[in-house]
Amino acid sequence: MMANEALRRRRDAQRWTQAQVAERVCAQVQAATGRDPELDANWVSRLERGAITWPSGEYRAALCVVFQVANEAELGLYPKGSAAPEERPAAETPPDDVRSLAADTELSARLTRHAAETNVNALVLEEFDADVERLARDFVSRPLSLLVPEIRTARTEVFRLLEGRQQPSQTRHLYVVAGWLSGLAAHVSLDLGDRSAAATHARTVVQCAEISEHSPLRAWARSFQSLAAYWAGDYRRAGDLAQAGQSEGRGPGTGTIKARLLSLEARARAAEGDNRSALRILALAQEARGAAGPDELPGVFSFPEAKQWTYAGTTLLAVGGDEQIRHAISASDRAVELYQAGPEGERSPGDLQAAHLDLATAYLASGEVEGAAAKLSEVFTAEGYTASITIRLRNLAALLGSEPYRGAQSAVSLRAHIHEVTVRPALASNPTESR
């Protein structure tokens, strides 16, 4: 029995232990075949002692990939009954055409091994999908202080894997995961009022959607960019982005994303002053809700009916007029009712705050200061607000400072209370998504 010095030298050059070589071979076999082999340091020791000179084909292929060699002979491996590499007599130089055929064959073998290389498998991708679904669901109601580290850790791991090698379908899958996780990061930034960071994350989502050719992710990215533009006061761009999300690529998909995009567009057109378009698009959003299928992801990436009613209330308020204000009150009341009746884990504090603020604004427009105060009391109990809720509160304070409320003591008290709560640190302990 002759020791396999070639294999030992290559292992020493890598500064790997026998156990580390076994782990790498197991990972490569699992990636290539889906089977989880039970190899350990003792197996590698037997190879180096020469007790095993010709392991099974899948193990030989895995060893070649791990050590990045062209063939088994470079690792000192040979079939039983044949001479060891060092003992084989020198062969006559083959003719050129034979050497050419051998080189072509080896090239195909190398391509096969290269194509089989991957640093992920089905289980890893499944785990990432589960993480994205959980984080999307938790984002609605759990404090960001708990979620931000988890989102960052998951993104870091996905980006690290993308720097390695995968099969094309696995790479596309990782880009989809990276896109959804970047979407969560974008929401965090927008909630904290960092529009520049939110825009950077959103562009990453768009890029991931383009690479993976994932229509729902692309449409959601446009909906988020529309949301950010709306809260930046660029209503024309907000409407155009929401409109683009409905037509780019292969369309927005079959879930509630179309209803979201239409609701965003209607709200933006109303804020822009195009009331006729706003009401028409709002009606289309209701039709899209009736035709919507299940969403790919829950939580922050879905568009529940309660949230659609919240958007409708804001849109109708912006259109204005006695009739539309009455409709706005009905829409916001419906949103509050649906949120309060829903499961606690799916109940978004931010959406409830937005609906209560719309109701307060509607009551003020109807001259009912006391009614507005009652709705504001539902909002004042929160310990912190997203940037968008803070904007809503300050807009309401400005309205209270205008005629005919300016001199009323109740209006002065409400303005003072709004000032007090809006100077608190954003999202102290009750983070929610931007509205």
C-alpha positions in Angstrom: 0.0 0.0 0.0 1.6 3.3 -1.2 0.7 6.5 0.5 -1.0 9.2 -1.6 1.6 12.0 -1.2 0.0 14.1 -4.1 -3.3 14.4 -2.2 -1.6 15.2 1.1 0.6 17.9 -0.5 -2.4 19.6 -2.0 -4.2 19.5 1.3 -1.2 20.9 3.1 -0.9 23.7 0.5 -4.5 24.8 1.3 -3.8 24.5 5.1 -6.9 22.3 5.5 -7.4 19.6 8.0 -8.6 16.2 6.9 -12.0 17.0 8.5 -12.2 20.3 6.5 -11.6 18.4 3.3 -14.3 15.9 4.2 -16.8 18.8 4.8 -16.0 20.4 1.5 -16.4 17.1 -0.4 -19.7 16.4 1.4 -21.0 19.9 0.5 -20.0 19.5 -3.2 -21.7 16.1 -3.5 -24.8 17.4 -1.8 -25.0 20.4 -4.2 -24.4 18.1 -7.3 -26.7 15.2 -6.3 -28.9 16.3 -3.5 -27.6 13.4 -1.4 -26.0 14.1 2.0 -23.0 11.8 2.2 -21.4 10.8 5.6 -17.7 11.4 5.1 -15.3 12.4 7.8 -11.6 12.9 8.5 -11.0 9.1 8.7 -12.1 8.8 5.0 -9.6 11.4 3.9 -6.9 9.7 6.0 -7.6 6.4 4.2 -7.2 8.2 0.9 -3.9 9.7 2.0 -2.6 6.3 3.3 -3.5 4.7 0.0 -6.1 2.4 1.6 -8.6 3.9 -0.9 -7.1 4.7 -4.3 -10.2 5.0 -6.5 -13.4 6.3 -4.6 -16.8 6.4 -6.4 -17.3 8.7 -9.3 -19.2 11.4 -7.5 -16.5 11.6 -4.8 -13.8 11.8 -7.4 -15.6 14.6 -9.2 -16.2 16.4 -5.9 -12.5 16.1 -4.9 -11.5 17.6 -8.3 -13.8 20.5 -7.7 -12.6 21.1 -4.1 -8.9 21.0 -5.1 -9.6 22.7 -8.5 -7.7 20.1 -10.6 -8.4 18.8 -14.1 -8.4 15.1 -13.3 -8.0 12.4 -10.7 -4.4 11.7 -11.6 -3.4 15.1 -10.2 -4.7 14.0 -6.9 -2.8 10.7 -7.0 -6.0 8.6 -7.5 -6.0 5.5 -9.7 -8.1 2.3 -10.1 -7.3 -0.8 -8.2 -5.1 -3.1 -10.2 -3.4 -0.4 -12.2 -0.1 1.1 -11.4 0.1 4.2 -9.2 0.8 7.4 -11.1 4.5 7.4 -10.0 4.9 3.7 -11.1 3.4 4.0 -14.6 5.9 3.7 -17.4 6.2 6.7 -19.7 3.8 6.2 -22.6 4.7 7.0 -26.2 3.7 10.5 -27.3 0.3 10.1 -28.9 -0.4 11.6 -32.3 -1.6 15.2 -32.6 -5.2 14.2 -33.4 -5.4 11.9 -30.4 -4.0 14.6 -28.1 -6.6 17.0 -29.6 -9.5 14.6 -28.9 -8.3 14.1 -25.4 -8.0 17.8 -24.8 -11.6 18.3 -26.1 -12.9 15.5 -23.8 -11.1 17.0 -20.8 -12.6 20.4 -21.7 -16.1 19.0 -21.6 -15.4 17.3 -18.3 -14.1 20.5 -16.8 -17.2 22.3 -18.1 -19.4 19.7 -16.4 -17.6 20.1 -13.1 -17.8 23.9 -13.4 -21.5 23.9 -14.1 -22.1 21.7 -11.1 -20.4 24.1 -8.7 -22.7 26.0 -6.4 -22.6 27.4 -3.0 -26.4 27.0 -2.3 -28.9 24.3 -2.5 -32.7 23.9 -2.3 -32.7 23.9 1.5 -30.8 27.2 1.7 -33.1 28.9 -0.7 -36.2 27.5 1.1 -34.8 28.9 4.4 -34.3 32.4 2.8 -37.9 32.3 1.5 -39.2 31.5 5.0 -37.1 34.4 6.5 -38.4 36.9 3.9 -42.0 35.8 4.6 -41.6 36.0 8.4 -39.9 39.5 8.2 -42.5 40.8 5.8 -45.3 39.7 8.2 -43.6 40.9 11.3 -42.7 44.3 9.8 -46.3 45.4 10.1 -46.6 45.2 13.9 -43.2 44.4 15.5 -40.7 47.1 16.6 -38.0 47.9 14.1 -35.4 47.7 16.8 -35.9 44.0 16.8 -36.3 43.6 13.0 -33.5 45.8 11.7 -30.6 43.5 12.8 -32.3 40.4 11.3 -32.9 42.2 8.0 -29.3 43.3 7.8 -28.0 39.8 8.7 -30.1 38.2 6.0 -29.1 40.7 3.4 -25.4 40.3 4.2 -25.7 36.5 3.8 -27.5 36.7 0.5 -25.0 39.2 -0.9 -22.1 37.0 0.2 -23.6 34.0 -1.6 -24.2 36.0 -4.8 -20.5 36.7 -4.9 -19.9 33.0 -5.3 -21.2 30.5 -7.9 -24.6 29.1 -8.4 -26.6 27.6 -11.2 -28.6 30.3 -13.2 -31.9 29.5 -11.6 -30.4 29.6 -8.2 -28.8 33.0 -8.9 -32.2 34.4 -10.1 -33.8 33.1 -6.9 -31.2 34.7 -4.7 -31.7 38.0 -6.5 -35.4 37.8 -5.8 -34.6 37.3 -2.1 -32.1 40.1 -2.2 -34.8 42.4 -3.8 -37.4 41.7 -1.1 -34.9 42.2 1.7 -33.7 45.4 0.1 -37.4 46.4 0.0 -37.6 46.0 3.8 -34.4 48.1 4.2 -36.0 50.8 2.0 -39.1 50.9 4.2 -37.0 51.2 7.3 -35.2 54.2 5.9 -38.4 55.9 4.7 -40.0 55.3 8.1 -37.1 57.0 9.7 -37.3 59.9 7.3 -34.0 59.1 5.4 -35.3 59.6 1.8 -31.8 59.4 0.3 -31.1 56.0 1.8 -34.6 54.8 0.9 -34.0 55.8 -2.7 -30.8 53.9 -2.8 -32.4 50.7 -1.4 -35.3 51.1 -3.9 -32.9 51.3 -6.9 -31.4 48.0 -5.6 -34.8 46.4 -5.6 -35.4 47.6 -9.2 -32.0 46.2 -10.2 -32.7 42.8 -8.5 -36.1 42.7 -10.2 -34.6 43.3 -13.6 -31.9 40.7 -13.2 -34.3 38.1 -12.0 -37.1 39.1 -14.4 -39.5 39.0 -11.5 -42.6 41.0 -12.3 -44.2 41.3 -8.8 -40.9 42.5 -7.3 -40.6 45.1 -10.1 -44.1 46.3 -9.6 -43.7 46.5 -5.8 -40.5 48.5 -6.3 -42.4 51.1 -8.4 -45.1 51.3 -5.7 -42.5 52.0 -3.1 -40.9 54.7 -5.2 -44.3 56.2 -5.8 -44.9 56.2 -2.0 -41.6 57.9 -1.4 -42.2 60.6 -4.1 -45.6 61.3 -2.6 -44.2 62.0 0.9 -41.5 64.1 -0.7 -44.3 66.3 -2.1 -43.6 65.3 -5.8 -47.1 64.3 -6.6 -46.7 64.2 -10.4 -43.8 61.8 -10.1 -45.6 59.7 -7.6 -48.5 59.3 -10.0 -46.3 58.5 -12.9 -44.3 55.9 -11.0 -47.5 54.2 -9.9 -48.7 54.2 -13.5 -45.4 52.8 -14.7 -45.6 49.9 -12.3 -48.8 48.8 -13.9 -47.4 48.4 -17.4 -43.6 47.6 -17.1 -42.4 44.2 -18.0 -45.1 41.6 -18.0 -47.4 43.7 -15.8 -47.7 43.8 -12.0 -48.8 40.3 -11.4 -52.0 38.7 -10.1 -52.0 39.7 -6.4 -53.2 42.9 -4.8 -50.3 44.9 -6.3 -52.5 46.4 -9.1 -55.0 47.6 -6.5 -52.0 49.2 -4.6 -50.6 50.9 -7.6 -54.0 52.3 -8.7 -54.7 53.5 -5.1 -51.3 55.2 -5.0 -51.9 56.8 -8.4 -55.4 58.0 -7.4 -54.0 59.6 -4.1 -51.2 61.3 -6.0 -53.5 62.7 -8.8 -55.8 64.1 -6.1 -52.9 65.8 -4.3 -51.8 67.1 -7.7 -55.3 68.6 -8.2 -56.5 66.3 -11.0 -59.7 65.4 -9.3 -61.4 63.8 -12.3 -58.5 61.4 -12.8 -58.3 60.7 -9.1 -61.9 59.6 -8.8 -61.8 57.5 -12.0 -58.6 55.7 -10.9 -60.0 55.2 -7.5 -62.9 53.3 -9.0 -60.5 51.2 -11.0 -58.6 50.3 -7.8 -61.9 48.9 -6.4 -62.4 46.8 -9.5 -58.8 45.6 -9.2 -59.4 44.5 -5.6 -62.3 42.3 -6.8 -60.1 40.6 -9.4 -57.0 40.2 -7.2 -55.6 36.8 -6.5 -53.4 35.7 -3.5 -50.2 37.7 -2.9 -46.8 36.1 -3.2 -45.8 37.5 0.2 -47.8 38.7 3.3 -47.4 41.7 5.6 -45.7 44.8 4.2 -45.6 43.4 0.7 -49.4 42.8 0.5 -52.2 45.4 0.3 -55.0 44.5 2.7 -58.5 45.8 2.1 -58.3 48.0 5.2 -55.3 49.8 3.8 -57.0 50.4 0.5 -59.9 52.1 2.4 -57.3 54.2 4.1 -55.9 55.3 0.8 -59.4 56.0 -0.5 -60.2 58.2 2.5 -57.0 60.3 1.9 -57.8 60.6 -1.8 -61.4 61.7 -1.3 -60.3 64.3 1.3 -57.9 65.8 -1.2 -60.6 65.9 -3.8 -62.7 67.9 -1.3 -66.3 69.1 -1.5 -69.1 68.2 1.0 -70.1 64.9 -0.8 -66.5 63.6 -1.1 -65.7 64.5 2.5 -68.7 62.4 3.6 -67.4 59.6 1.5 -64.0 60.1 3.0 -65.3 59.7 6.5 -67.1 56.5 5.5 -63.9 55.1 3.9 -61.7 56.0 6.9 -64.3 54.6 9.3 -64.3 51.4 7.3 -60.5 51.2 7.5 -60.6 51.6 11.2 -63.3 48.9 11.6 -61.4 46.4 9.4 -58.1 47.0 11.2 -59.6 46.7 14.7 -61.4 43.5 13.7 -58.3 41.8 12.2 -55.8 39.6 13.9 -53.5 41.4 16.3 -50.4 40.3 14.4 -51.7 41.8 11.2 -53.0 45.0 12.8 -50.9 47.9 11.6 -50.7 50.8 14.2 -49.5 53.2 11.4 -52.5 52.5 9.2 -54.8 53.0 12.2 -53.1 56.3 12.9 -53.4 57.4 9.2 -57.1 56.6 9.2 -57.7 58.5 12.5 -55.9 61.5 11.1 -57.9 61.5 7.9 -61.1 61.4 10.1 -59.8 64.3 12.2 -59.1 66.3 9.0 -62.5 65.4 7.6 -64.2 66.5 10.8 -62.3 69.8 10.8 -63.4 70.4 7.2 -66.9 69.9 8.4 -66.4 72.4 11.2 -66.4 69.8 14.0 -63.4 70.6 16.1 -64.5 68.4 19.0 -64.9 65.4 16.6 -61.4 66.1 15.3 -60.0 66.2 18.8 -61.6 62.8 19.6 -59.9 61.2 16.6 -56.6 62.8 17.4 -56.7 61.4 20.9 -56.4 57.9 19.3 -53.1 59.0 17.8 -51.6 60.9 20.7 -51.1 57.8 22.7 -48.3 56.4 20.5 -44.8 56.8 21.7 -43.3 57.5 18.2 -44.4 58.0 14.6 -43.1 57.3 11.1 -42.0 60.2 9.0 -45.2 60.1 7.1 -47.4 60.2 10.2 -45.4 63.1 11.4 -46.0 64.9 8.1 -49.8 64.3 8.5 -49.8 65.6 12.0 -48.0 68.8 11.0 -50.3 69.4 8.1 -53.2 69.1 10.5 -51.5 71.6 12.9 -51.2 74.0 10.0 -54.9 73.6 9.2 -55.8 74.3 12.9 -53.7 77.5 12.6 -55.8 78.8 9.7 -59.2 80.4 9.6 -61.7 79.8 11.0 -60.0 77.8 13.8 -57.1 80.1 14.6 -58.6 81.8 17.6 -60.5 78.8 19.1 -59.0 77.6 22.4 -59.6 74.0 21.5 -57.7 74.5 18.2 -54.8 76.2 20.1 -54.6 73.3 22.5 -54.6 70.7 19.8 -51.8 72.5 17.9 -49.8 72.6 21.1 -50.3 68.9 21.7 -49.3 68.1 18.1 -46.1 70.1 18.5 -45.3 68.2 21.7 -45.7 64.7 20.2 -44.0 65.5 16.9 -40.7 66.5 18.5 -40.2 63.1 20.0 -37.6 60.8 18.4 -39.1 59.0 15.4 -40.2 55.4 16.0 -39.2 55.3 19.6 -40.8 51.9 20.2 -43.8 51.7 17.9 -42.5 51.6 14.3 -44.8 51.1 11.4 -44.6 51.4 7.7 -45.0 54.7 5.8 -48.5 55.4 4.6 
